[in-house]
Amino acid sequence: MSTIGIKPDPQVTKFLTILLADEFVLYMKTRNAHWNVEGPDFGTMHIFFETQYNELATIVDETAERLRKLDHYAPASLTEYLKLTHLTEHKLEKTDSMTFIKALLEDHESIIIHIREQLKKLEDSLDKGTEDFITGLLEQHEKTAWMLRAHLK
């Protein structure tokens, strides 16, 4: 029994562990965009990416804390994250905002799909707190994806 009164489901903690890795990798990729974006829209995009990585930093922290609430240890090394994530790391050929936006949008959409698949499984569990937490993350990723997609029109 966890400290919050439910028996942790190994499938739930596995999903949260992978999600934590995905969120951290996306956080770093967004930091990369913030640090390395170039072009005439530099100032605007530098701030735009900063807002996004700050939001992701909160998501990373809250995801790790959700794991701890379930009495499961959160992975906390780059080596572990790279083994767990389903996102891919690649060096972008360009450093303009549109290149970064396309890459980040792809990752947000990948996380959205992964979360939706897992939510179906969570609906059957007794862990309504994690289900609610994950639904909130889904909504945040959907909003960010919408904002990124709007730049591409």
N, C-alpha and C positions, 0 to 999 in steps of 0.2 A: 504494500500500500504506500502510495506517495504521501508527501506531507500535505497535499491538498485533498486527500480523501478518496482518490481513485487509484485503481491498479493500472499502472502504466502499460499500455499496449505496445509491444515491440515494433509493430508496423508503424505506429504513430511516431515513436521516438526515432525510428530509422528515417521516416519522411522528414521530420523536423531537422535531423542532422544533415541530410542532403540539402534541404532548403537553406539551412544556415550557410553551408558551403556555397551554394548558388548566390545567395544574397551578398556574401563577402566578396566573391569574385566579381559580381556586378558592381559592387561598391568600388573596388579597385579600378575597374574599367572606366567607371564614371570619373574617378579621381584623375585617371590618365587623360580623359577628355578635357577636364578642367585645366590640368597643368599644360597640356600640349596643343590645345586648339589654336589655330592661326587663321588669319584672314580679316577682311574688313569688318566682320561682325564679332571680332574677338571679345571686346568688352562685354557685350550682351550675353554671348555664349559662355564666357568665363563665369559670369554670375549665375546663369541658367544651370550649368553643370554643378556649380557649388551647391545650389539649392537641392539638386537631386542627390548629390552624395551625402549631404547632411540628413536627408530623409532616409537614405539607405543605411546610414550609420545607426539611426534609431531602430530601424527594422532588424539589423544584425543583432543589436543588443537585446531587443525584445524577444527575438527568436531564441537566442542563447538562454535567456532567462526562462522562457517557456520550457525549454528542455530541463533546466534545473528544477523548476516547479514539479516536473514529472520524475524527479530524482534520477535524472540521466545526465551524465557529464557532457558538456558542449565541447566539440573539437575546437582547438584554438591554435592551429599551426597552418602555415601555407601548404606544407606537404600534405596534411590531412585534407584541407579544402580542395586541393587539386585532384586528389584521389576520389573525393566524394562528389564533386560538382558534375552536373551534366552540361554545363556551359563549356565553351571552348575558348582558349586563349589564342589570339593570333595578332601579329603585328599588322596594323593598318598601313596601307601604302601612302595614304594622304593624311594630313592633319587639319583639314578644313572641317567646319562644323557639320556639314551634311554627311560626310563619311562617318564621323563619330555618332551622329544621330541615327543613321541607318543601323550601325552595329549595336548600339544600345537598345534600339527598338526591337531588334531581333531577339536580344536576350530577355527583355521584359516580356515579350510575347511567348518565349519559350517557358519562362517561369509561370506565366498565366496558364498556359496549357497544362503544365505539370501540376499546379495547384488545383485546377478544376478536376483533373483525374483523381487526385488524392482526396478531394472533398467528398466525392461519391463514396469512398471507403470510410471516411470519417463520420459520415451521417449514420452509419451503423454502430459506431462505437458509443460508449457512454461518456466520452470525453467532450462534452459540449463546450467547455472552455477553450480547448484547442481548436475545435471546429469554428467557434466564433472568432478566435484570433486569426486563423487562416483566412476566413472570409474577409476580415478587415485588410489583410495583406493583399488579397486578390483585388480588392477595390482600389488600393493604393497603386498597384502595378497597372491596373486598367487606366487609371487617371494619368499616370506618367506616360504610358504608351500612347494615349490620346494626344497628350501634349507634344510628344516627339513626332507622332504622325502628322500633326498639324503643321509642323515645320517643313514637311516634305511636299506639301500641296502647292 
